[in-house]
Amino acid sequence: MEYLVEMTTQVPSGTSTDEVTAMRSKEAASTRELVEAGSILRLWRPPLQPGEWRTTGLFAARSRAELDHALESMPLHAWRRDRVTPLRPHPNDPGPGYAPLDPRCVEFFTTFVLTIPEQAEAGMVEELTSREAERVTELASAGACSACGLFPVRVTTSVTGKSAALQNCSTFSNPCPWRGG
């Protein structure tokens, strides 16, 4: 199973620069080990505010307990808060390694929220779902979509006061102007 983990690190006040440097070095070594073991699939550094340390990671583990063990093994865990979201495969996911990553490109993590109105006809939903699958395949072939995943389904109250299911779909895209993306 895959998990999206948002890691926010807060260095305790009074920590020396040498201690921070040593901790970062240990964290880098630990991260390499977790990558080699297949626990860490990807890491991203979102835009940061001054003094802020945040990382978003895609982790793989057979269970939440196994994921927790991997996260707790990382040295920065002592200074870090982790927010974990379990992911399940999206039916339109092009699959692991489908789109090669180009180091010259900026990669974006995009979240889409899909709201299906209660009055929507099943045929229309199926048609739009099919069109979405075709477009994701086109984007993946062009190198503009490297993965899709589903966050857990949430139920909320819509404007009409009726229940509507929301699915959060995530896409990792890698658009490059010189590739037509």
Secondary structure, DSSP 8 states (H G I E B T S, - for coil): -EEEEEEEE---TT--HHHHHHHHHHHHHHHHHHHHTTSEEEEE-----TT-EEEEEEEE-SSHHHHHHHHHTSGGGGGEEEEEEEEEE-TT---TT-S---TTS--EEEEEEEE--TT--HHHHHHHHHHHHHHHHHHHHTTS--EEEE---EEEE-TTSSEEEEEEEEEEE---GGGT-
